[in-house]
Each structure stands twice: as structure tokens, then as C-alpha cells.
């Protein structure tokens, strides 16, 4: 006994259409994976006694102070004392009496 197809021909998908849908789903999955791989945006801020600053603020203040005083260095270490609202820095392993900047 042979059955005659009586369904809607528009609902029959070709192999090509199915392959395109599969590719689209793979692309969506890849984009979702890439989005998960991206690191989250980070913002860091320190607060103490009503005073607030970011690491970028400290770095900029030290660089500006070094420029004003004519200092150059290959390596800079910065130490922040929040109670004094000051940043002390060491240039190429050497600390100096005036290697300090007030952050307020």
C-alpha cells in the first residue's frame, strides 16, 4: 500500500536549510562562549576618613611629581599611606627624602 503525502510542502526543510540553521546555532554558541571569556570590567577605589582615590590617581600624581622634580626611572615602586594621604615612591630601588607626594 502506497501512501500519498498530503502535508504542507512549505513545512518540509531542505538539507541546505537545515545546515544553515545548524551553522547559525553554532555561531550563536561561539559568540556566547567568547562573551564569557572576556574579563569583567574592574574598578578599584580606596576610601579612608572621607578621602577617596583610585590606583590611577596615585600613579598619575606620582608621575606628575617626578616630572616636576626632574626624576626619571626604569622601575617605580609606590607605597600609599592613607592616614597621611600621601604616596611614597622608590625609584630604581633607591628611596629619597623628597620621593613623596601628598594626594589631597
Phi and psi restraints in degrees (range 20) as a CNS / XPLOR table:
assign (resid 1 and name C) (resid 2 and name N)
       (resid 2 and name CA) (resid 2 and name C) 1.0 -106.0 20.0 2
assign (resid 2 and name N) (resid 2 and name CA)
       (resid 2 and name C) (resid 3 and name N) 1.0 130.0 20.0 2
assign (resid 2 and name C) (resid 3 and name N)
       (resid 3 and name CA) (resid 3 and name C) 1.0 -99.5 20.0 2
assign (resid 3 and name N) (resid 3 and name CA)
       (resid 3 and name C) (resid 4 and name N) 1.0 141.1 20.0 2
assign (resid 3 and name C) (resid 4 and name N)
       (resid 4 and name CA) (resid 4 and name C) 1.0 -95.1 20.0 2
assign (resid 4 and name N) (resid 4 and name CA)
       (resid 4 and name C) (resid 5 and name N) 1.0 133.4 20.0 2
assign (resid 4 and name C) (resid 5 and name N)
       (resid 5 and name CA) (resid 5 and name C) 1.0 -72.1 20.0 2
assign (resid 5 and name N) (resid 5 and name CA)
       (resid 5 and name C) (resid 6 and name N) 1.0 124.2 20.0 2
assign (resid 5 and name C) (resid 6 and name N)
       (resid 6 and name CA) (resid 6 and name C) 1.0 -117.9 20.0 2
assign (resid 6 and name N) (resid 6 and name CA)
       (resid 6 and name C) (resid 7 and name N) 1.0 6.2 20.0 2
assign (resid 6 and name C) (resid 7 and name N)
       (resid 7 and name CA) (resid 7 and name C) 1.0 -78.0 20.0 2
assign (resid 7 and name N) (resid 7 and name CA)
       (resid 7 and name C) (resid 8 and name N) 1.0 -178.9 20.0 2
assign (resid 7 and name C) (resid 8 and name N)
       (resid 8 and name CA) (resid 8 and name C) 1.0 -82.8 20.0 2
assign (resid 8 and name N) (resid 8 and name CA)
       (resid 8 and name C) (resid 9 and name N) 1.0 124.3 20.0 2
assign (resid 8 and name C) (resid 9 and name N)
       (resid 9 and name CA) (resid 9 and name C) 1.0 -67.3 20.0 2
assign (resid 9 and name N) (resid 9 and name CA)
       (resid 9 and name C) (resid 10 and name N) 1.0 -26.9 20.0 2
assign (resid 9 and name C) (resid 10 and name N)
       (resid 10 and name CA) (resid 10 and name C) 1.0 -67.2 20.0 2
assign (resid 10 and name N) (resid 10 and name CA)
       (resid 10 and name C) (resid 11 and name N) 1.0 -24.2 20.0 2
assign (resid 10 and name C) (resid 11 and name N)
       (resid 11 and name CA) (resid 11 and name C) 1.0 -82.3 20.0 2
assign (resid 11 and name N) (resid 11 and name CA)
       (resid 11 and name C) (resid 12 and name N) 1.0 -10.1 20.0 2
assign (resid 11 and name C) (resid 12 and name N)
       (resid 12 and name CA) (resid 12 and name C) 1.0 -84.4 20.0 2
assign (resid 12 and name N) (resid 12 and name CA)
       (resid 12 and name C) (resid 13 and name N) 1.0 122.8 20.0 2
assign (resid 12 and name C) (resid 13 and name N)
       (resid 13 and name CA) (resid 13 and name C) 1.0 -99.3 20.0 2
assign (resid 13 and name N) (resid 13 and name CA)
       (resid 13 and name C) (resid 14 and name N) 1.0 141.7 20.0 2
assign (resid 13 and name C) (resid 14 and name N)
       (resid 14 and name CA) (resid 14 and name C) 1.0 -79.8 20.0 2
assign (resid 14 and name N) (resid 14 and name CA)
       (resid 14 and name C) (resid 15 and name N) 1.0 163.1 20.0 2
assign (resid 14 and name C) (resid 15 and name N)
       (resid 15 and name CA) (resid 15 and name C) 1.0 -61.0 20.0 2
assign (resid 15 and name N) (resid 15 and name CA)
       (resid 15 and name C) (resid 16 and name N) 1.0 -35.0 20.0 2
assign (resid 15 and name C) (resid 16 and name N)
       (resid 16 and name CA) (resid 16 and name C) 1.0 -65.2 20.0 2
assign (resid 16 and name N) (resid 16 and name CA)
       (resid 16 and name C) (resid 17 and name N) 1.0 -42.7 20.0 2
assign (resid 16 and name C) (resid 17 and name N)
       (resid 17 and name CA) (resid 17 and name C) 1.0 -65.0 20.0 2
assign (resid 17 and name N) (resid 17 and name CA)
       (resid 17 and name C) (resid 18 and name N) 1.0 -40.4 20.0 2
assign (resid 17 and name C) (resid 18 and name N)
       (resid 18 and name CA) (resid 18 and name C) 1.0 -64.3 20.0 2
assign (resid 18 and name N) (resid 18 and name CA)
       (resid 18 and name C) (resid 19 and name N) 1.0 -39.9 20.0 2
assign (resid 18 and name C) (resid 19 and name N)
       (resid 19 and name CA) (resid 19 and name C) 1.0 -64.4 20.0 2
assign (resid 19 and name N) (resid 19 and name CA)
       (resid 19 and name C) (resid 20 and name N) 1.0 -40.4 20.0 2
assign (resid 19 and name C) (resid 20 and name N)
       (resid 20 and name CA) (resid 20 and name C) 1.0 -62.8 20.0 2
assign (resid 20 and name N) (resid 20 and name CA)
       (resid 20 and name C) (resid 21 and name N) 1.0 -42.3 20.0 2
assign (resid 20 and name C) (resid 21 and name N)
       (resid 21 and name CA) (resid 21 and name C) 1.0 -63.2 20.0 2
assign (resid 21 and name N) (resid 21 and name CA)
       (resid 21 and name C) (resid 22 and name N) 1.0 -40.3 20.0 2
assign (resid 21 and name C) (resid 22 and name N)
       (resid 22 and name CA) (resid 22 and name C) 1.0 -62.5 20.0 2
assign (resid 22 and name N) (resid 22 and name CA)
       (resid 22 and name C) (resid 23 and name N) 1.0 -41.0 20.0 2
assign (resid 22 and name C) (resid 23 and name N)
       (resid 23 and name CA) (resid 23 and name C) 1.0 -65.0 20.0 2
assign (resid 23 and name N) (resid 23 and name CA)
       (resid 23 and name C) (resid 24 and name N) 1.0 -41.2 20.0 2
assign (resid 23 and name C) (resid 24 and name N)
       (resid 24 and name CA) (resid 24 and name C) 1.0 -62.2 20.0 2
assign (resid 24 and name N) (resid 24 and name CA)
       (resid 24 and name C) (resid 25 and name N) 1.0 -41.1 20.0 2
assign (resid 24 and name C) (resid 25 and name N)
       (resid 25 and name CA) (resid 25 and name C) 1.0 -67.0 20.0 2
assign (resid 25 and name N) (resid 25 and name CA)
       (resid 25 and name C) (resid 26 and name N) 1.0 -38.0 20.0 2
assign (resid 25 and name C) (resid 26 and name N)
       (resid 26 and name CA) (resid 26 and name C) 1.0 -64.8 20.0 2
assign (resid 26 and name N) (resid 26 and name CA)
       (resid 26 and name C) (resid 27 and name N) 1.0 -41.3 20.0 2
assign (resid 26 and name C) (resid 27 and name N)
       (resid 27 and name CA) (resid 27 and name C) 1.0 -62.9 20.0 2
assign (resid 27 and name N) (resid 27 and name CA)
       (resid 27 and name C) (resid 28 and name N) 1.0 -41.9 20.0 2
assign (resid 27 and name C) (resid 28 and name N)
       (resid 28 and name CA) (resid 28 and name C) 1.0 -63.0 20.0 2
assign (resid 28 and name N) (resid 28 and name CA)
       (resid 28 and name C) (resid 29 and name N) 1.0 -41.9 20.0 2
assign (resid 28 and name C) (resid 29 and name N)
       (resid 29 and name CA) (resid 29 and name C) 1.0 -64.8 20.0 2
assign (resid 29 and name N) (resid 29 and name CA)
       (resid 29 and name C) (resid 30 and name N) 1.0 -40.3 20.0 2
assign (resid 29 and name C) (resid 30 and name N)
       (resid 30 and name CA) (resid 30 and name C) 1.0 -64.5 20.0 2
assign (resid 30 and name N) (resid 30 and name CA)
       (resid 30 and name C) (resid 31 and name N) 1.0 -42.1 20.0 2
assign (resid 30 and name C) (resid 31 and name N)
       (resid 31 and name CA) (resid 31 and name C) 1.0 -63.7 20.0 2
assign (resid 31 and name N) (resid 31 and name CA)
       (resid 31 and name C) (resid 32 and name N) 1.0 -39.9 20.0 2
assign (resid 31 and name C) (resid 32 and name N)
       (resid 32 and name CA) (resid 32 and name C) 1.0 -64.3 20.0 2
assign (resid 32 and name N) (resid 32 and name CA)
       (resid 32 and name C) (resid 33 and name N) 1.0 -39.8 20.0 2
assign (resid 32 and name C) (resid 33 and name N)
       (resid 33 and name CA) (resid 33 and name C) 1.0 -66.1 20.0 2
assign (resid 33 and name N) (resid 33 and name CA)
       (resid 33 and name C) (resid 34 and name N) 1.0 -40.8 20.0 2
assign (resid 33 and name C) (resid 34 and name N)
       (resid 34 and name CA) (resid 34 and name C) 1.0 -63.8 20.0 2
assign (resid 34 and name N) (resid 34 and name CA)
       (resid 34 and name C) (resid 35 and name N) 1.0 -39.7 20.0 2
assign (resid 34 and name C) (resid 35 and name N)
       (resid 35 and name CA) (resid 35 and name C) 1.0 -63.9 20.0 2
assign (resid 35 and name N) (resid 35 and name CA)
       (resid 35 and name C) (resid 36 and name N) 1.0 -35.4 20.0 2
assign (resid 35 and name C) (resid 36 and name N)
       (resid 36 and name CA) (resid 36 and name C) 1.0 -72.5 20.0 2
assign (resid 36 and name N) (resid 36 and name CA)
       (resid 36 and name C) (resid 37 and name N) 1.0 -27.6 20.0 2
assign (resid 36 and name C) (resid 37 and name N)
       (resid 37 and name CA) (resid 37 and name C) 1.0 -74.9 20.0 2
assign (resid 37 and name N) (resid 37 and name CA)
       (resid 37 and name C) (resid 38 and name N) 1.0 -26.6 20.0 2
assign (resid 37 and name C) (resid 38 and name N)
       (resid 38 and name CA) (resid 38 and name C) 1.0 -67.3 20.0 2
assign (resid 38 and name N) (resid 38 and name CA)
       (resid 38 and name C) (resid 39 and name N) 1.0 135.0 20.0 2
assign (resid 38 and name C) (resid 39 and name N)
       (resid 39 and name CA) (resid 39 and name C) 1.0 -70.0 20.0 2
assign (resid 39 and name N) (resid 39 and name CA)
       (resid 39 and name C) (resid 40 and name N) 1.0 150.0 20.0 2
assign (resid 39 and name C) (resid 40 and name N)
       (resid 40 and name CA) (resid 40 and name C) 1.0 -70.4 20.0 2
assign (resid 40 and name N) (resid 40 and name CA)
       (resid 40 and name C) (resid 41 and name N) 1.0 148.1 20.0 2
assign (resid 40 and name C) (resid 41 and name N)
       (resid 41 and name CA) (resid 41 and name C) 1.0 -66.6 20.0 2
assign (resid 41 and name N) (resid 41 and name CA)
       (resid 41 and name C) (resid 42 and name N) 1.0 136.4 20.0 2
assign (resid 41 and name C) (resid 42 and name N)
       (resid 42 and name CA) (resid 42 and name C) 1.0 -121.5 20.0 2
assign (resid 42 and name N) (resid 42 and name CA)
       (resid 42 and name C) (resid 43 and name N) 1.0 133.8 20.0 2
assign (resid 42 and name C) (resid 43 and name N)
       (resid 43 and name CA) (resid 43 and name C) 1.0 -130.2 20.0 2
assign (resid 43 and name N) (resid 43 and name CA)
       (resid 43 and name C) (resid 44 and name N) 1.0 127.0 20.0 2
assign (resid 43 and name C) (resid 44 and name N)
       (resid 44 and name CA) (resid 44 and name C) 1.0 -121.3 20.0 2
assign (resid 44 and name N) (resid 44 and name CA)
       (resid 44 and name C) (resid 45 and name N) 1.0 132.0 20.0 2
assign (resid 44 and name C) (resid 45 and name N)
       (resid 45 and name CA) (resid 45 and name C) 1.0 -143.9 20.0 2
assign (resid 45 and name N) (resid 45 and name CA)
       (resid 45 and name C) (resid 46 and name N) 1.0 138.9 20.0 2
assign (resid 45 and name C) (resid 46 and name N)
       (resid 46 and name CA) (resid 46 and name C) 1.0 -109.1 20.0 2
assign (resid 46 and name N) (resid 46 and name CA)
       (resid 46 and name C) (resid 47 and name N) 1.0 140.4 20.0 2
assign (resid 46 and name C) (resid 47 and name N)
       (resid 47 and name CA) (resid 47 and name C) 1.0 -130.6 20.0 2
assign (resid 47 and name N) (resid 47 and name CA)
       (resid 47 and name C) (resid 48 and name N) 1.0 138.5 20.0 2
assign (resid 47 and name C) (resid 48 and name N)
       (resid 48 and name CA) (resid 48 and name C) 1.0 -159.1 20.0 2
assign (resid 48 and name N) (resid 48 and name CA)
       (resid 48 and name C) (resid 49 and name N) 1.0 124.5 20.0 2
assign (resid 48 and name C) (resid 49 and name N)
       (resid 49 and name CA) (resid 49 and name C) 1.0 50.9 20.0 2
assign (resid 49 and name N) (resid 49 and name CA)
       (resid 49 and name C) (resid 50 and name N) 1.0 45.0 20.0 2
assign (resid 49 and name C) (resid 50 and name N)
       (resid 50 and name CA) (resid 50 and name C) 1.0 77.5 20.0 2
assign (resid 50 and name N) (resid 50 and name CA)
       (resid 50 and name C) (resid 51 and name N) 1.0 5.4 20.0 2
assign (resid 50 and name C) (resid 51 and name N)
       (resid 51 and name CA) (resid 51 and name C) 1.0 -105.9 20.0 2
assign (resid 51 and name N) (resid 51 and name CA)
       (resid 51 and name C) (resid 52 and name N) 1.0 136.8 20.0 2
assign (resid 51 and name C) (resid 52 and name N)
       (resid 52 and name CA) (resid 52 and name C) 1.0 -134.6 20.0 2
assign (resid 52 and name N) (resid 52 and name CA)
       (resid 52 and name C) (resid 53 and name N) 1.0 136.0 20.0 2
assign (resid 52 and name C) (resid 53 and name N)
       (resid 53 and name CA) (resid 53 and name C) 1.0 -155.5 20.0 2
assign (resid 53 and name N) (resid 53 and name CA)
       (resid 53 and name C) (resid 54 and name N) 1.0 159.4 20.0 2
assign (resid 53 and name C) (resid 54 and name N)
       (resid 54 and name CA) (resid 54 and name C) 1.0 -110.3 20.0 2
assign (resid 54 and name N) (resid 54 and name CA)
       (resid 54 and name C) (resid 55 and name N) 1.0 161.7 20.0 2
assign (resid 54 and name C) (resid 55 and name N)
       (resid 55 and name CA) (resid 55 and name C) 1.0 -56.6 20.0 2
assign (resid 55 and name N) (resid 55 and name CA)
       (resid 55 and name C) (resid 56 and name N) 1.0 -35.4 20.0 2
assign (resid 55 and name C) (resid 56 and name N)
       (resid 56 and name CA) (resid 56 and name C) 1.0 -64.2 20.0 2
assign (resid 56 and name N) (resid 56 and name CA)
       (resid 56 and name C) (resid 57 and name N) 1.0 -40.1 20.0 2
assign (resid 56 and name C) (resid 57 and name N)
       (resid 57 and name CA) (resid 57 and name C) 1.0 -59.9 20.0 2
assign (resid 57 and name N) (resid 57 and name CA)
       (resid 57 and name C) (resid 58 and name N) 1.0 -43.6 20.0 2
assign (resid 57 and name C) (resid 58 and name N)
       (resid 58 and name CA) (resid 58 and name C) 1.0 -65.0 20.0 2
assign (resid 58 and name N) (resid 58 and name CA)
       (resid 58 and name C) (resid 59 and name N) 1.0 -47.4 20.0 2
assign (resid 58 and name C) (resid 59 and name N)
       (resid 59 and name CA) (resid 59 and name C) 1.0 -58.5 20.0 2
assign (resid 59 and name N) (resid 59 and name CA)
       (resid 59 and name C) (resid 60 and name N) 1.0 -46.3 20.0 2
assign (resid 59 and name C) (resid 60 and name N)
       (resid 60 and name CA) (resid 60 and name C) 1.0 -62.4 20.0 2
assign (resid 60 and name N) (resid 60 and name CA)
       (resid 60 and name C) (resid 61 and name N) 1.0 -41.3 20.0 2
assign (resid 60 and name C) (resid 61 and name N)
       (resid 61 and name CA) (resid 61 and name C) 1.0 -65.1 20.0 2
assign (resid 61 and name N) (resid 61 and name CA)
       (resid 61 and name C) (resid 62 and name N) 1.0 -40.9 20.0 2
assign (resid 61 and name C) (resid 62 and name N)
       (resid 62 and name CA) (resid 62 and name C) 1.0 -66.9 20.0 2
assign (resid 62 and name N) (resid 62 and name CA)
       (resid 62 and name C) (resid 63 and name N) 1.0 -44.7 20.0 2
assign (resid 62 and name C) (resid 63 and name N)
       (resid 63 and name CA) (resid 63 and name C) 1.0 -61.8 20.0 2
assign (resid 63 and name N) (resid 63 and name CA)
       (resid 63 and name C) (resid 64 and name N) 1.0 -40.2 20.0 2
assign (resid 63 and name C) (resid 64 and name N)
       (resid 64 and name CA) (resid 64 and name C) 1.0 -65.4 20.0 2
assign (resid 64 and name N) (resid 64 and name CA)
       (resid 64 and name C) (resid 65 and name N) 1.0 -43.0 20.0 2
assign (resid 64 and name C) (resid 65 and name N)
       (resid 65 and name CA) (resid 65 and name C) 1.0 -63.0 20.0 2
assign (resid 65 and name N) (resid 65 and name CA)
       (resid 65 and name C) (resid 66 and name N) 1.0 -42.6 20.0 2
assign (resid 65 and name C) (resid 66 and name N)
       (resid 66 and name CA) (resid 66 and name C) 1.0 -61.8 20.0 2
assign (resid 66 and name N) (resid 66 and name CA)
       (resid 66 and name C) (resid 67 and name N) 1.0 -42.4 20.0 2
assign (resid 66 and name C) (resid 67 and name N)
       (resid 67 and name CA) (resid 67 and name C) 1.0 -63.3 20.0 2
assign (resid 67 and name N) (resid 67 and name CA)
       (resid 67 and name C) (resid 68 and name N) 1.0 -44.5 20.0 2
assign (resid 67 and name C) (resid 68 and name N)
       (resid 68 and name CA) (resid 68 and name C) 1.0 -63.4 20.0 2
assign (resid 68 and name N) (resid 68 and name CA)
       (resid 68 and name C) (resid 69 and name N) 1.0 -33.3 20.0 2
assign (resid 68 and name C) (resid 69 and name N)
       (resid 69 and name CA) (resid 69 and name C) 1.0 -91.8 20.0 2
assign (resid 69 and name N) (resid 69 and name CA)
       (resid 69 and name C) (resid 70 and name N) 1.0 -3.6 20.0 2
assign (resid 69 and name C) (resid 70 and name N)
       (resid 70 and name CA) (resid 70 and name C) 1.0 78.2 20.0 2
assign (resid 70 and name N) (resid 70 and name CA)
       (resid 70 and name C) (resid 71 and name N) 1.0 23.1 20.0 2
assign (resid 70 and name C) (resid 71 and name N)
       (resid 71 and name CA) (resid 71 and name C) 1.0 -90.4 20.0 2
assign (resid 71 and name N) (resid 71 and name CA)
       (resid 71 and name C) (resid 72 and name N) 1.0 145.5 20.0 2
assign (resid 71 and name C) (resid 72 and name N)
       (resid 72 and name CA) (resid 72 and name C) 1.0 -133.5 20.0 2
assign (resid 72 and name N) (resid 72 and name CA)
       (resid 72 and name C) (resid 73 and name N) 1.0 153.8 20.0 2
assign (resid 72 and name C) (resid 73 and name N)
       (resid 73 and name CA) (resid 73 and name C) 1.0 -160.9 20.0 2
assign (resid 73 and name N) (resid 73 and name CA)
       (resid 73 and name C) (resid 74 and name N) 1.0 154.3 20.0 2
assign (resid 73 and name C) (resid 74 and name N)
       (resid 74 and name CA) (resid 74 and name C) 1.0 -89.2 20.0 2
assign (resid 74 and name N) (resid 74 and name CA)
       (resid 74 and name C) (resid 75 and name N) 1.0 -28.9 20.0 2
assign (resid 74 and name C) (resid 75 and name N)
       (resid 75 and name CA) (resid 75 and name C) 1.0 -131.5 20.0 2
assign (resid 75 and name N) (resid 75 and name CA)
       (resid 75 and name C) (resid 76 and name N) 1.0 130.0 20.0 2
assign (resid 75 and name C) (resid 76 and name N)
       (resid 76 and name CA) (resid 76 and name C) 1.0 -126.3 20.0 2
assign (resid 76 and name N) (resid 76 and name CA)
       (resid 76 and name C) (resid 77 and name N) 1.0 127.4 20.0 2
assign (resid 76 and name C) (resid 77 and name N)
       (resid 77 and name CA) (resid 77 and name C) 1.0 -113.4 20.0 2
assign (resid 77 and name N) (resid 77 and name CA)
       (resid 77 and name C) (resid 78 and name N) 1.0 133.8 20.0 2
assign (resid 77 and name C) (resid 78 and name N)
       (resid 78 and name CA) (resid 78 and name C) 1.0 -120.6 20.0 2
assign (resid 78 and name N) (resid 78 and name CA)
       (resid 78 and name C) (resid 79 and name N) 1.0 134.0 20.0 2
assign (resid 78 and name C) (resid 79 and name N)
       (resid 79 and name CA) (resid 79 and name C) 1.0 -121.9 20.0 2
assign (resid 79 and name N) (resid 79 and name CA)
       (resid 79 and name C) (resid 80 and name N) 1.0 126.2 20.0 2
assign (resid 79 and name C) (resid 80 and name N)
       (resid 80 and name CA) (resid 80 and name C) 1.0 -106.0 20.0 2
assign (resid 80 and name N) (resid 80 and name CA)
       (resid 80 and name C) (resid 81 and name N) 1.0 128.8 20.0 2
assign (resid 80 and name C) (resid 81 and name N)
       (resid 81 and name CA) (resid 81 and name C) 1.0 -109.3 20.0 2
assign (resid 81 and name N) (resid 81 and name CA)
       (resid 81 and name C) (resid 82 and name N) 1.0 103.1 20.0 2
assign (resid 81 and name C) (resid 82 and name N)
       (resid 82 and name CA) (resid 82 and name C) 1.0 -68.0 20.0 2
assign (resid 82 and name N) (resid 82 and name CA)
       (resid 82 and name C) (resid 83 and name N) 1.0 -33.0 20.0 2
assign (resid 82 and name C) (resid 83 and name N)
       (resid 83 and name CA) (resid 83 and name C) 1.0 -63.1 20.0 2
assign (resid 83 and name N) (resid 83 and name CA)
       (resid 83 and name C) (resid 84 and name N) 1.0 -37.4 20.0 2
assign (resid 83 and name C) (resid 84 and name N)
       (resid 84 and name CA) (resid 84 and name C) 1.0 -90.8 20.0 2
assign (resid 84 and name N) (resid 84 and name CA)
       (resid 84 and name C) (resid 85 and name N) 1.0 -8.3 20.0 2
assign (resid 84 and name C) (resid 85 and name N)
       (resid 85 and name CA) (resid 85 and name C) 1.0 52.9 20.0 2
assign (resid 85 and name N) (resid 85 and name CA)
       (resid 85 and name C) (resid 86 and name N) 1.0 47.3 20.0 2
assign (resid 85 and name C) (resid 86 and name N)
       (resid 86 and name CA) (resid 86 and name C) 1.0 -134.5 20.0 2
assign (resid 86 and name N) (resid 86 and name CA)
       (resid 86 and name C) (resid 87 and name N) 1.0 151.5 20.0 2
assign (resid 86 and name C) (resid 87 and name N)
       (resid 87 and name CA) (resid 87 and name C) 1.0 -117.7 20.0 2
assign (resid 87 and name N) (resid 87 and name CA)
       (resid 87 and name C) (resid 88 and name N) 1.0 124.0 20.0 2
assign (resid 87 and name C) (resid 88 and name N)
       (resid 88 and name CA) (resid 88 and name C) 1.0 -103.6 20.0 2
assign (resid 88 and name N) (resid 88 and name CA)
       (resid 88 and name C) (resid 89 and name N) 1.0 139.1 20.0 2
assign (resid 88 and name C) (resid 89 and name N)
       (resid 89 and name CA) (resid 89 and name C) 1.0 -130.8 20.0 2
assign (resid 89 and name N) (resid 89 and name CA)
       (resid 89 and name C) (resid 90 and name N) 1.0 154.8 20.0 2
assign (resid 89 and name C) (resid 90 and name N)
       (resid 90 and name CA) (resid 90 and name C) 1.0 -120.0 20.0 2
assign (resid 90 and name N) (resid 90 and name CA)
       (resid 90 and name C) (resid 91 and name N) 1.0 129.2 20.0 2
assign (resid 90 and name C) (resid 91 and name N)
       (resid 91 and name CA) (resid 91 and name C) 1.0 -108.9 20.0 2
assign (resid 91 and name N) (resid 91 and name CA)
       (resid 91 and name C) (resid 92 and name N) 1.0 120.2 20.0 2
assign (resid 91 and name C) (resid 92 and name N)
       (resid 92 and name CA) (resid 92 and name C) 1.0 49.3 20.0 2
assign (resid 92 and name N) (resid 92 and name CA)
       (resid 92 and name C) (resid 93 and name N) 1.0 40.6 20.0 2
assign (resid 92 and name C) (resid 93 and name N)
       (resid 93 and name CA) (resid 93 and name C) 1.0 82.5 20.0 2
assign (resid 93 and name N) (resid 93 and name CA)
       (resid 93 and name C) (resid 94 and name N) 1.0 4.4 20.0 2
assign (resid 93 and name C) (resid 94 and name N)
       (resid 94 and name CA) (resid 94 and name C) 1.0 -117.6 20.0 2
assign (resid 94 and name N) (resid 94 and name CA)
       (resid 94 and name C) (resid 95 and name N) 1.0 126.8 20.0 2
assign (resid 94 and name C) (resid 95 and name N)
       (resid 95 and name CA) (resid 95 and name C) 1.0 -96.0 20.0 2
assign (resid 95 and name N) (resid 95 and name CA)
       (resid 95 and name C) (resid 96 and name N) 1.0 146.6 20.0 2
assign (resid 95 and name C) (resid 96 and name N)
       (resid 96 and name CA) (resid 96 and name C) 1.0 -129.4 20.0 2
assign (resid 96 and name N) (resid 96 and name CA)
       (resid 96 and name C) (resid 97 and name N) 1.0 158.9 20.0 2
assign (resid 96 and name C) (resid 97 and name N)
       (resid 97 and name CA) (resid 97 and name C) 1.0 -62.2 20.0 2
assign (resid 97 and name N) (resid 97 and name CA)
       (resid 97 and name C) (resid 98 and name N) 1.0 -35.5 20.0 2
assign (resid 97 and name C) (resid 98 and name N)
       (resid 98 and name CA) (resid 98 and name C) 1.0 -102.6 20.0 2
assign (resid 98 and name N) (resid 98 and name CA)
       (resid 98 and name C) (resid 99 and name N) 1.0 20.4 20.0 2
assign (resid 98 and name C) (resid 99 and name N)
       (resid 99 and name CA) (resid 99 and name C) 1.0 -86.2 20.0 2
assign (resid 99 and name N) (resid 99 and name CA)
       (resid 99 and name C) (resid 100 and name N) 1.0 62.8 20.0 2
assign (resid 99 and name C) (resid 100 and name N)
       (resid 100 and name CA) (resid 100 and name C) 1.0 -147.1 20.0 2
assign (resid 100 and name N) (resid 100 and name CA)
       (resid 100 and name C) (resid 101 and name N) 1.0 144.8 20.0 2
assign (resid 100 and name C) (resid 101 and name N)
       (resid 101 and name CA) (resid 101 and name C) 1.0 -136.7 20.0 2
assign (resid 101 and name N) (resid 101 and name CA)
       (resid 101 and name C) (resid 102 and name N) 1.0 134.5 20.0 2
assign (resid 101 and name C) (resid 102 and name N)
       (resid 102 and name CA) (resid 102 and name C) 1.0 -83.8 20.0 2
assign (resid 102 and name N) (resid 102 and name CA)
       (resid 102 and name C) (resid 103 and name N) 1.0 132.4 20.0 2
assign (resid 102 and name C) (resid 103 and name N)
       (resid 103 and name CA) (resid 103 and name C) 1.0 -94.0 20.0 2
assign (resid 103 and name N) (resid 103 and name CA)
       (resid 103 and name C) (resid 104 and name N) 1.0 -8.3 20.0 2
